[in-house]
Amino acid sequence: MTTSPSPATASASSSNGESLASLPRWRQWLLGACNTARHLGATLNWRRDPDYEQRMNAKLTEIEQIKARPKQIEKETEQL
């Protein structure tokens, strides 16, 4: 009777059949993070924040106003 060599442990695989060890390190980490989040009952929310651009534009305008304020104060001081 002959026996064929077989792996002692089964390797973890992803949904497309690749073994976990053959995946890039970042992909292994992401898979682990998703599994952890799923285990904890959390879901990853990848939806875009619709107000992000509006808030960023408001902040940029505020920064420009803050930068211009010392010049404005200097002009007012000269006028006095």
C-alpha positions in Angstrom: 0.0 0.0 0.0 1.4 3.5 -0.9 0.4 6.8 0.5 0.7 10.1 -1.2 2.0 13.1 0.7 -0.7 15.5 1.9 -0.5 18.7 3.8 -0.9 18.3 7.5 -3.1 21.4 7.8 -5.6 22.9 5.5 -4.7 26.4 4.3 -7.1 29.3 4.6 -8.3 30.4 1.2 -10.0 33.5 -0.1 -13.2 33.5 -2.1 -11.3 33.2 -5.4 -9.4 30.1 -4.3 -6.0 31.8 -3.6 -4.3 30.7 -0.4 -3.9 33.3 2.3 -0.1 33.0 2.2 0.0 33.8 -1.6 -1.8 37.1 -1.1 0.2 40.4 -0.7 0.8 41.4 2.9 -1.6 44.4 2.7 -4.4 42.1 1.3 -3.8 39.7 4.2 -4.2 42.5 6.7 -7.3 43.8 5.0 -8.9 40.4 4.9 -8.1 40.0 8.6 -9.5 43.4 9.4 -12.7 42.7 7.5 -13.1 39.4 9.2 -12.6 41.0 12.6 -15.1 43.7 11.9 -17.6 41.1 10.6 -17.0 39.0 13.7 -17.7 42.1 15.9 -20.9 42.8 14.0 -19.6 46.0 12.4 -19.8 46.9 8.8 -17.4 49.1 6.9 -19.0 52.2 5.5 -17.3 53.3 2.3 -20.0 55.7 1.2 -18.7 59.2 0.1 -19.4 62.1 2.5 -21.5 64.5 0.4 -20.7 67.6 2.4 -16.9 67.0 2.4 -16.1 69.3 -0.5 -18.4 72.1 0.9 -16.7 71.9 4.3 -13.2 71.9 2.7 -14.0 74.9 0.6 -15.3 76.7 3.7 -12.1 75.9 5.6 -9.9 77.1 2.7 -11.9 80.4 2.6 -11.5 80.7 6.4 -7.7 80.1 6.1 -7.4 82.8 3.4 -9.3 85.3 5.6 -7.0 84.5 8.5 -4.0 85.0 6.3 -5.3 88.3 5.0 -6.3 89.6 8.5 -2.8 90.9 9.6 -2.5 92.9 6.3 -5.9 94.4 6.9 -5.0 95.3 10.5 -1.8 96.9 9.3 -3.7 99.1 6.7 -6.2 100.1 9.4 -3.4 101.1 11.7 -1.7 103.2 9.1 -4.9 105.0 8.4 -5.3 105.9 12.1 
